[in-house]
Amino acid sequence: MASDHDESDAELDENYYTFLNLPRDATAEQINTAYRKQSRMFHPDKHLDPDSKKMAEIMFNRTKRAYEVLSDPQQRAIYDSVGEKGLRTEGWEILHRTKTPDEIREEYERLAQAAAERRLQQRTNPRGNITINVNATEIFAPYDDSEMPHVEIGSMSIAQSIEAPITRKDMIIMSGNLYSSNGNGSGGFVIAGRRLLNKGWIELCAGAGNGFLLGLKGGRTLSQKLTLNGGTNLNFRDQGVIPALFSTLAVQLDKHTMGSLTLNAGSQSSMSTQIDHSKETYSLSSSLVIGTPHVYFGLSYTRKMMENELKLKLAAKVGTFGFMGEYGVEKKVSKYSSVTATVSIGVPSGVILKFKILRSNQSYVFPIHLSDEIVPAAVFYASVTPVIAWFFIKRTVMDPMEAERKNIEVERTKRQNEQRLSAKRHEASAAVHLMQATYNRIMTEELARNGLIVTRAVYGCTLAGGRQFKPEQSLDVTVAIQCMVKNGTLQLHDSSKSDLPGFYDPGIGEDKILRIEYTYQNQFEVIHIKDNEALRLPLRQPLSG
């Protein structure tokens, strides 16, 4: 299974807080103190050997970079919200310094989307849909009890389109569709040219299928809250030319609400209005359609359970055609994929179970018609079957695939960052060498006060028992840990220790621990902590993270 992550997602981010051994809520005073301490240790002027001076320059520049980001409120807000990649995104110079973290995250997503759209100018953007209608009504209403119920495919449709940018303002759109039902088929092909205008766009299209088609469409932003789209089609058939006219006016009613009015004039004319209200936890939509052949009112509600990547959906529609009620659930299964199961109950449609799989811009829809009437057994099995199928598929297919995907992602990250990890190992070794003078000074001070003396510290991955380290995936960090001791106290914060000076990640994607053997006031102690666990030594002092 291909990973849904971009290549850039596997790049290891720099943790500036950990590099300066600071908590995420560090004050300006704490940042200044950490910077002064670390810059003194790595200042190039304190190291005379050419090789040491060269590595000291690297460590000093890293220290300076971390300080520059964390001491600047705007850069720190961006870094806290979206990480180091946000600092490399173009366009932040227009960001107001009083933006909240949520607004910063939205701004980053807007800038990232704009960058992605620019990249898409050089490639196509395929979209597609496959719908397979299954007739399974004989299961609950068999024609002959002595025979097995027949399940058959009633119809199938395939639609596909691609966008081919020509310039930054011009685009060619090609789309086609095929439809087959009961041995009869039809299809069509449309090619369109679209040009972006000032505050709008215009599109000319031509196609063939059920007669020659010629159309003109366009749209314009009339104001900050008002947009207008419209167009006309001419369909040339054997019986004559069939014209069609359509237009939509959309209005932003408030921050969370959009309203629209749509007019269609042609072989089936109608007027419809729709109001959509959307917030972080729910969305509500209502629509009224007046036209031929039907008049109806629809209402839908979606509950967004973002922590579970789940959406619960309810919908109802009533009109001259009859009525229809629908309930279902949508589950996000990866970054670009989701699955949906809905049950539709109505008159005269009966009971329909519909599965939908969405993968990026490709959708696969499978409506299964279970009965022509509202049969309780059909409703029960339509409701229960998706739940049972989900747990079975998740346990037997999706969980193993997810485990395999994670393993592939770890290996991909290792390969992608192999050169950087090699540099990190070399940097950690060099940092320990640069720490020797500081280490000797702190050891002398701690011995004099009978304070905190680190006799041995190891960081890395362990064997199955959980206490014995893997030699090839662990490193000695005694010097690095001792250099973090100040006035008989060692404090580490709740983040991965791999970004501390003198450390590196010996096992990407694997669990790691830190083991510290130390003496304090002539008492020998050993402690093990998880990679992201906070620690304050000596333990007889109160713990704070």
C-alpha positions as CSV (number, residue, x, y, z in Angstrom):
1,M,0.0,0.0,0.0
2,A,1.4,3.3,-1.0
3,S,2.0,5.8,1.7
4,D,-0.3,8.8,1.8
5,H,2.5,11.0,3.1
6,D,4.4,13.4,1.0
7,E,8.1,12.9,0.7
8,S,8.7,16.0,2.7
9,D,6.7,14.6,5.6
10,A,9.5,12.1,6.3
11,E,12.1,14.9,6.8
12,L,13.3,15.1,10.4
13,D,12.3,18.5,12.0
14,E,14.6,20.4,14.3
15,N,13.4,20.7,17.9
16,Y,14.7,24.0,19.0
17,Y,13.2,23.7,22.5
18,T,15.0,20.4,23.2
19,F,18.3,21.6,21.6
20,L,18.3,24.4,24.3
21,N,16.8,22.0,26.9
22,L,13.8,24.2,27.4
23,P,10.1,23.5,28.1
24,R,7.5,24.5,25.4
25,D,6.2,27.3,27.7
26,A,9.7,28.7,28.3
27,T,9.8,32.4,29.3
28,A,12.0,35.0,27.6
29,E,14.3,34.9,30.6
30,Q,14.7,31.1,30.4
31,I,15.4,31.3,26.7
32,N,18.1,34.0,27.2
33,T,19.7,32.0,30.1
34,A,19.8,28.7,28.0
35,Y,21.2,30.6,25.0
36,R,24.0,32.2,27.1
37,K,25.0,28.9,28.7
38,Q,25.1,26.9,25.5
39,S,26.7,29.7,23.4
40,R,29.5,29.9,25.9
41,M,30.1,26.2,25.6
42,F,30.2,26.1,21.8
43,H,31.6,29.5,21.0
44,P,34.3,29.1,18.3
45,D,36.8,31.4,20.1
46,K,37.0,28.9,23.0
47,H,38.3,26.1,20.7
48,L,41.7,26.6,19.2
49,D,42.1,23.4,17.3
50,P,41.0,23.9,13.6
51,D,38.8,20.8,13.5
52,S,37.2,21.7,16.9
53,K,36.7,25.3,15.8
54,K,35.0,24.2,12.6
55,M,32.5,22.0,14.5
56,A,32.1,24.7,17.2
57,E,30.9,27.1,14.5
58,I,28.3,24.6,13.4
59,M,27.0,24.0,17.0
60,F,27.1,27.7,17.7
61,N,25.1,28.6,14.6
62,R,22.5,25.9,15.5
63,T,22.3,27.5,19.0
64,K,22.0,31.0,17.5
65,R,19.3,29.8,15.1
66,A,17.2,28.2,17.9
67,Y,17.6,31.4,19.9
68,E,16.5,33.6,17.0
69,V,13.3,31.6,16.4
70,L,12.3,31.2,20.1
71,S,13.1,34.8,21.1
72,D,11.1,36.3,18.2
73,P,7.3,36.2,19.1
74,Q,6.2,35.9,15.4
75,Q,8.7,33.2,14.4
76,R,8.0,31.3,17.6
77,A,4.2,31.4,17.0
78,I,4.7,30.0,13.5
79,Y,7.2,27.4,14.8
80,D,4.8,26.3,17.6
81,S,1.9,26.0,15.2
82,V,3.3,24.2,12.2
83,G,6.9,23.4,13.0
84,E,10.2,24.2,11.2
85,K,8.6,23.8,7.7
86,G,6.4,26.8,8.4
87,L,9.5,29.0,8.8
88,R,10.5,27.9,5.2
89,T,7.1,28.9,3.7
90,E,7.1,32.0,1.6
91,G,4.5,34.7,2.4
92,W,4.8,35.0,6.2
93,E,5.9,38.6,5.9
94,I,2.3,39.6,5.4
95,L,1.2,37.9,8.7
96,H,0.1,40.2,11.5
97,R,2.0,39.6,14.7
98,T,-1.2,39.3,16.8
99,K,-2.5,36.2,15.0
100,T,-3.6,33.4,17.2
101,P,-2.2,29.8,16.8
102,D,-5.3,28.7,14.9
103,E,-5.1,31.6,12.6
104,I,-1.4,31.0,12.0
105,R,-2.2,27.3,11.2
106,E,-4.9,28.4,8.7
107,E,-2.5,30.9,7.1
108,Y,0.1,28.2,6.7
109,E,-2.4,25.9,5.1
110,R,-3.4,28.7,2.7
111,L,0.2,29.3,1.8
112,A,0.9,25.6,1.4
113,Q,-2.2,25.2,-0.8
114,A,-1.1,28.2,-2.9
115,A,2.3,26.6,-3.4
116,A,0.7,23.3,-4.3
117,E,-1.5,25.0,-6.8
118,R,1.5,26.6,-8.4
119,R,3.1,23.2,-8.7
120,L,-0.1,21.8,-10.2
121,Q,0.2,24.3,-13.0
122,Q,2.8,22.0,-14.6
123,R,0.8,18.7,-14.3
124,T,-2.7,17.3,-14.8
125,N,-5.3,16.9,-12.0
126,P,-7.2,13.7,-12.7
127,R,-10.7,13.2,-11.1
128,G,-12.9,10.2,-11.5
129,N,-16.0,8.3,-10.4
130,I,-17.1,4.7,-10.8
131,T,-20.6,3.8,-9.7
132,I,-21.9,0.3,-9.8
133,N,-25.6,-0.2,-8.9
134,V,-26.4,-3.7,-7.5
135,N,-29.9,-5.1,-7.5
136,A,-30.3,-7.5,-4.5
137,T,-34.1,-7.2,-4.0
138,E,-34.6,-10.9,-4.4
139,I,-32.8,-11.5,-1.0
140,F,-35.7,-10.1,0.9
141,A,-38.5,-10.6,-1.7
142,P,-37.6,-13.9,-3.6
143,Y,-39.5,-14.7,-6.8
144,D,-39.1,-18.4,-6.1
145,D,-38.3,-19.8,-2.6
146,S,-36.8,-22.9,-4.0
147,E,-34.0,-21.1,-5.8
148,M,-31.1,-19.0,-4.6
149,P,-31.8,-15.3,-4.7
150,H,-30.3,-13.6,-7.7
151,V,-28.0,-10.6,-7.2
152,E,-27.1,-8.7,-10.3
153,I,-25.5,-5.5,-11.5
154,G,-28.3,-3.2,-12.6
155,S,-26.1,-0.5,-14.1
156,M,-22.6,0.9,-14.2
157,S,-21.3,4.4,-14.9
158,I,-17.7,5.7,-15.3
159,A,-16.7,9.3,-15.4
160,Q,-13.2,10.8,-15.7
161,S,-11.7,14.2,-16.2
162,I,-8.2,15.8,-16.4
163,E,-7.0,19.4,-16.2
164,A,-4.1,20.4,-18.3
165,P,-2.7,23.8,-17.5
166,I,-1.3,25.7,-20.5
167,T,-0.3,28.9,-18.8
168,R,-0.9,30.4,-15.3
169,K,-4.3,31.7,-16.6
170,D,-5.3,29.1,-19.3
171,M,-6.4,25.5,-18.8
172,I,-7.7,22.7,-21.0
173,I,-10.3,20.4,-19.3
174,M,-11.1,17.0,-20.9
175,S,-13.9,14.8,-19.5
176,G,-15.7,11.7,-20.6
177,N,-18.4,9.3,-19.3
178,L,-19.8,5.9,-20.0
179,Y,-23.1,4.4,-18.8
180,S,-24.4,0.9,-19.2
181,S,-27.8,-0.5,-18.0
182,N,-29.6,-3.7,-19.0
183,G,-27.4,-4.2,-22.1
184,N,-27.9,-0.6,-23.3
185,G,-25.0,1.9,-23.2
186,S,-24.3,5.5,-23.8
187,G,-21.4,7.9,-23.4
188,G,-20.1,11.3,-24.0
189,F,-16.9,13.4,-24.3
190,V,-16.4,17.1,-23.6
191,I,-13.4,19.3,-24.1
192,A,-13.3,22.8,-22.5
193,G,-11.0,25.7,-22.4
194,R,-10.9,27.9,-19.3
195,R,-9.3,31.3,-18.8
196,L,-8.9,33.1,-15.5
197,L,-10.0,36.7,-15.6
198,N,-9.8,39.5,-13.1
199,K,-12.1,38.4,-10.3
200,G,-13.6,35.7,-12.4
201,W,-13.3,33.0,-15.2
202,I,-14.8,32.1,-18.5
203,E,-15.1,28.7,-20.2
204,L,-16.0,27.5,-23.7
205,C,-16.8,23.8,-24.2
206,A,-17.7,21.4,-27.0
207,G,-18.7,17.8,-26.8
208,A,-20.3,14.8,-28.4
209,G,-22.4,11.9,-27.2
210,N,-26.1,12.4,-27.2
211,G,-25.8,14.9,-30.0
212,F,-23.3,17.7,-30.5
213,L,-22.9,20.0,-27.5
214,L,-21.7,23.6,-27.4
215,G,-21.6,25.6,-24.2
216,L,-20.4,28.8,-22.6
217,K,-19.8,29.2,-18.8
218,G,-18.4,31.9,-16.6
219,G,-18.2,33.2,-13.0
220,R,-17.3,36.4,-11.2
221,T,-16.8,37.6,-7.7
222,L,-19.1,40.6,-7.4
223,S,-18.0,41.5,-3.8
224,Q,-16.3,40.1,-0.8
225,K,-19.5,38.1,0.0
226,L,-21.2,37.7,-3.4
227,T,-20.3,35.4,-6.4
228,L,-22.2,34.7,-9.6
229,N,-21.8,31.7,-11.9
230,G,-23.8,31.0,-15.0
231,G,-23.8,29.7,-18.5
232,T,-25.7,28.2,-21.5
233,N,-25.7,25.0,-23.5
234,L,-26.9,24.1,-27.0
235,N,-27.5,20.4,-27.5
236,F,-27.9,19.6,-31.3
237,R,-30.1,16.5,-31.7
238,D,-32.1,14.8,-34.5
239,Q,-35.3,16.4,-33.2
240,G,-33.7,19.9,-33.2
241,V,-31.7,22.2,-30.9
242,I,-32.3,22.0,-27.2
243,P,-31.1,25.1,-25.4
244,A,-30.4,25.2,-21.6
245,L,-29.7,28.2,-19.3
246,F,-28.4,28.0,-15.8
247,S,-27.2,30.5,-13.1
248,T,-26.2,30.4,-9.4
249,L,-25.9,33.3,-7.0
250,A,-24.0,32.6,-3.8
251,V,-23.9,34.8,-0.7
252,Q,-21.9,34.5,2.4
253,L,-24.5,35.2,5.1
254,D,-22.0,35.1,8.0
255,K,-18.7,33.6,9.0
256,H,-20.1,30.1,9.0
257,T,-23.1,30.3,6.7
258,M,-23.4,30.3,2.9
259,G,-26.6,30.7,0.9
260,S,-27.3,30.1,-2.8
261,L,-30.0,30.5,-5.4
262,T,-29.9,28.4,-8.6
263,L,-32.1,28.8,-11.7
264,N,-32.2,26.1,-14.5
265,A,-34.1,26.6,-17.7
266,G,-34.3,23.8,-20.2
267,S,-36.0,20.5,-20.8
268,Q,-36.3,20.1,-17.0
269,S,-36.6,23.6,-15.5
270,S,-36.2,24.3,-11.8
271,M,-35.4,26.9,-9.1
272,S,-33.6,25.9,-6.0
273,T,-32.3,27.6,-2.9
274,Q,-29.8,26.2,-0.4
275,I,-28.3,27.3,2.9
276,D,-25.2,25.7,4.3
277,H,-24.0,26.3,7.9
278,S,-20.7,24.7,8.9
279,K,-18.7,24.8,12.2
280,E,-15.8,22.8,13.6
281,T,-18.1,20.2,15.2
282,Y,-21.1,20.0,12.9
283,S,-22.6,21.2,9.6
284,L,-26.3,21.8,8.7
285,S,-27.7,22.1,5.2
286,S,-31.2,22.8,3.9
287,S,-32.6,23.0,0.3
288,L,-35.8,23.7,-1.5
289,V,-36.3,22.7,-5.1
290,I,-39.3,23.8,-7.2
291,G,-39.4,22.6,-10.8
292,T,-40.2,19.7,-13.1
293,P,-40.8,16.9,-12.6
294,H,-40.7,17.3,-8.7
295,V,-40.9,19.7,-5.9
296,Y,-39.1,18.8,-2.6
297,F,-37.5,20.0,0.6
298,G,-34.3,18.5,2.0
299,L,-32.5,18.8,5.3
300,S,-29.1,17.2,6.3
301,Y,-27.0,17.2,9.5
302,T,-23.4,16.1,9.9
303,R,-21.7,15.6,13.3
304,K,-17.9,15.9,13.0
305,M,-16.0,13.9,15.5
306,M,-12.5,15.1,14.5
307,E,-10.7,13.3,17.3
308,N,-11.9,10.0,15.9
309,E,-11.7,11.2,12.2
310,L,-15.4,10.3,12.0
311,K,-18.6,11.9,10.6
312,L,-22.1,10.9,11.5
313,K,-24.7,11.9,8.9
314,L,-28.5,12.3,8.9
315,A,-30.6,13.5,6.0
316,A,-34.3,13.7,5.0
317,K,-36.1,14.7,1.9
318,V,-39.8,15.0,1.2
319,G,-41.7,16.1,-1.9
320,T,-44.0,15.2,-4.7
321,F,-41.9,12.1,-5.4
322,G,-42.5,10.7,-1.9
323,F,-40.1,10.8,1.0
324,M,-36.6,9.5,1.8
325,G,-34.6,9.3,5.1
326,E,-30.9,8.5,5.2
327,Y,-28.3,7.9,8.0
328,G,-24.7,6.9,7.7
329,V,-21.1,7.3,8.8
330,E,-17.9,8.5,7.1
331,K,-14.5,7.3,8.4
332,K,-11.2,8.7,7.4
333,V,-8.7,5.9,7.0
334,S,-5.7,7.7,5.8
335,K,-4.5,11.2,4.8
336,Y,-6.3,11.1,1.4
337,S,-8.8,8.2,1.8
338,S,-12.1,7.7,3.5
339,V,-15.0,5.2,3.4
340,T,-18.7,6.0,3.8
341,A,-21.7,3.7,4.5
342,T,-25.2,5.0,4.3
343,V,-28.7,3.5,4.6
344,S,-31.5,5.1,2.6
345,I,-35.1,4.3,3.5
346,G,-38.0,5.8,1.4
347,V,-41.1,5.6,-0.7
348,P,-41.0,4.6,-3.5
349,S,-37.2,3.8,-3.4
350,G,-37.4,1.2,-0.7
351,V,-34.2,0.3,1.2
352,I,-30.8,1.0,-0.3
353,L,-27.4,0.4,1.3
354,K,-24.6,2.5,-0.3
355,F,-20.9,2.2,0.1
356,K,-18.5,4.9,-1.0
357,I,-14.7,4.8,-1.1
358,L,-12.9,8.0,-1.7
359,R,-9.2,7.9,-2.6
360,S,-7.8,11.4,-3.3
361,N,-9.9,12.7,-6.3
362,Q,-11.2,9.2,-7.2
363,S,-14.5,7.9,-5.9
364,Y,-16.0,4.5,-6.1
365,V,-19.7,4.2,-5.2
366,F,-21.7,0.9,-4.7
367,P,-25.5,1.4,-4.1
368,I,-27.1,-1.9,-3.2
369,H,-30.9,-2.0,-3.7
370,L,-32.1,-4.4,-1.0
371,S,-35.9,-4.0,-1.3
372,D,-38.5,-2.1,-3.2
373,E,-40.5,-1.6,0.0
374,I,-39.6,-0.7,3.6
375,V,-38.9,-4.2,4.9
376,P,-37.7,-4.3,8.6
377,A,-35.3,-7.2,7.9
378,A,-33.7,-5.2,5.0
379,V,-33.4,-2.2,7.3
380,F,-31.8,-4.3,10.1
381,Y,-29.2,-6.0,7.9
382,A,-28.4,-2.8,6.0
383,S,-27.6,-1.2,9.4
384,V,-25.7,-4.1,10.9
385,T,-23.7,-5.3,7.8
386,P,-21.5,-2.3,7.4
387,V,-20.5,-2.4,11.1
388,I,-19.6,-6.1,11.0
389,A,-17.8,-5.6,7.7
390,W,-15.8,-2.7,9.0
391,F,-14.5,-4.5,12.1
392,F,-13.7,-7.6,10.0
393,I,-11.8,-5.6,7.3
394,K,-10.1,-3.4,9.8
395,R,-8.8,-6.4,11.8
396,T,-7.8,-8.6,8.9
397,V,-6.8,-6.1,6.2
398,M,-6.4,-2.5,7.4
399,D,-4.5,-3.0,10.7
400,P,-1.8,-5.3,9.0
401,M,-1.6,-2.8,6.1
402,E,-1.2,0.1,8.5
403,A,1.5,-1.8,10.4
404,E,3.3,-2.5,7.2
405,R,2.8,1.2,6.1
406,K,4.4,2.4,9.3
407,N,7.4,0.0,8.8
408,I,7.8,1.2,5.3
409,E,7.5,4.9,6.5
410,V,10.2,4.3,9.1
411,E,12.5,2.7,6.5
412,R,11.8,5.5,4.0
413,T,12.5,8.1,6.7
414,K,15.8,6.3,7.5
415,R,16.8,6.3,3.8
416,Q,15.7,9.8,3.2
417,N,17.6,11.1,6.2
418,E,20.5,8.7,6.0
419,Q,23.0,11.4,5.1
420,R,21.5,13.7,7.8
421,L,21.6,11.0,10.4
422,S,25.2,10.3,9.6
423,A,26.0,14.0,10.0
424,K,24.0,13.9,13.3
425,R,26.1,11.1,14.6
426,H,29.3,12.9,13.7
427,E,27.9,16.1,15.2
428,A,26.9,14.4,18.5
429,S,30.4,12.9,18.8
430,A,32.0,16.3,18.0
431,A,29.7,18.1,20.5
432,V,30.8,15.7,23.3
433,H,34.4,16.6,22.4
434,L,33.6,20.3,22.6
435,M,31.9,19.8,26.0
436,Q,35.0,18.4,27.7
437,A,36.1,21.7,29.3
438,T,32.5,22.4,30.5
439,Y,32.3,18.8,31.7
440,N,35.5,19.0,33.7
441,R,34.4,22.3,35.3
442,I,31.0,21.0,36.3
443,M,32.4,17.7,37.7
444,T,34.9,19.7,39.8
445,E,32.0,21.9,41.2
446,E,29.7,18.9,41.9
447,L,32.5,16.9,43.6
448,A,33.3,19.9,45.8
449,R,29.7,20.2,46.9
450,N,29.1,16.5,47.1
451,G,26.4,17.1,44.5
452,L,25.0,15.4,41.4
453,I,27.6,13.3,39.6
454,V,26.6,11.2,36.6
455,T,28.6,8.1,36.6
456,R,27.1,6.7,33.4
457,A,24.2,7.6,31.1
458,V,23.0,5.6,28.0
459,Y,20.3,6.5,25.5
460,G,18.8,4.2,22.9
461,C,16.7,1.2,22.0
462,T,16.4,-1.8,24.3
463,L,16.0,-5.5,23.9
464,A,12.7,-7.3,24.6
465,G,13.3,-7.2,28.4
466,G,13.3,-3.4,28.3
467,R,16.5,-2.8,30.4
468,Q,19.3,-4.1,28.2
469,F,20.4,-1.8,25.4
470,K,21.0,-2.9,21.8
471,P,24.7,-2.1,21.2
472,E,24.2,-1.0,17.6
473,Q,21.2,1.3,18.6
474,S,22.4,3.1,21.7
475,L,25.0,5.7,22.7
476,D,26.9,6.9,25.7
477,V,25.6,10.3,26.8
478,T,27.4,10.6,30.2
479,V,29.3,13.8,29.2
480,A,26.2,15.4,27.7
481,I,24.0,14.7,30.7
482,Q,26.6,15.9,33.2
483,C,26.9,19.2,31.2
484,M,23.2,19.9,31.8
485,V,23.6,19.7,35.6
486,K,23.4,23.1,37.2
487,N,23.9,23.7,41.0
488,G,23.3,20.0,41.8
489,T,20.2,19.8,39.7
490,L,19.4,18.1,36.4
491,Q,16.2,18.9,34.6
492,L,15.0,17.4,31.3
493,H,11.6,18.2,29.7
494,D,8.8,16.2,28.1
495,S,10.2,15.8,24.5
496,S,12.4,13.4,22.6
497,K,16.0,13.5,24.0
498,S,17.4,12.9,20.5
499,D,17.7,16.6,19.8
500,L,19.7,17.4,22.9
501,P,23.4,18.4,22.3
502,G,25.5,15.3,22.2
503,F,22.5,13.1,21.3
504,Y,21.1,11.7,18.1
505,D,18.3,9.3,17.2
506,P,19.8,5.7,17.0
507,G,16.5,4.1,16.0
508,I,14.0,6.2,14.1
509,G,10.4,5.1,14.7
510,E,11.4,2.8,17.6
511,D,10.8,3.3,21.4
512,K,13.9,4.5,23.3
513,I,14.8,5.1,26.9
514,L,17.4,7.0,28.9
515,R,19.2,5.3,31.7
516,I,21.1,7.4,34.2
517,E,23.4,6.1,36.9
518,Y,24.4,8.9,39.4
519,T,25.4,9.7,42.9
520,Y,24.0,12.5,45.0
521,Q,25.4,13.1,48.5
522,N,27.2,9.8,48.2
523,Q,24.0,7.9,47.5
524,F,24.1,5.8,44.3
525,E,20.9,5.8,42.2
526,V,19.8,4.4,38.9
527,I,16.8,5.7,36.9
528,H,15.2,4.8,33.6
529,I,12.8,7.2,31.8
530,K,11.0,7.0,28.4
531,D,12.2,9.1,25.5
532,N,9.4,11.8,26.0
533,E,9.3,11.7,29.8
534,A,10.3,14.7,31.9
535,L,12.8,14.3,34.7
536,R,14.3,16.3,37.6
537,L,17.2,15.0,39.6
538,P,17.8,14.4,42.4
539,L,14.5,12.6,42.9
540,R,14.0,13.7,46.4
541,Q,13.3,17.2,45.0
542,P,9.7,17.8,43.6
543,L,9.2,16.6,40.0
544,S,8.3,19.3,37.4
545,G,8.0,18.9,33.7
